């Protein structure tokens, strides 16, 4: 049975940007939501992040909306974890 959806999510692609302390950054573009979230969580929990080499991680969608933001020494600042149900949490 086909998934009932608008079809929009099939075209939605995401970018993950990892910002570094030396003001450079690395971006992975045009990936699906699952891969973007896995990579975003990986970047924000890596040794680079724990030691301050990574200072910020964002996931943006095709419309440049921020869907996830992590900051060094603050953790996930968007979305607010307390606003998510337990099945929406990935960490």
ABEGO torsion letter per residue (X at the ends): XBBBBAGAAAABBBBBBBBBAAGBBBBBBGBBAAAAAAAAAAAAABAAAAAGABABBBBBBAAGBBABBBBBGAEBAOBBAAABBAAABAX
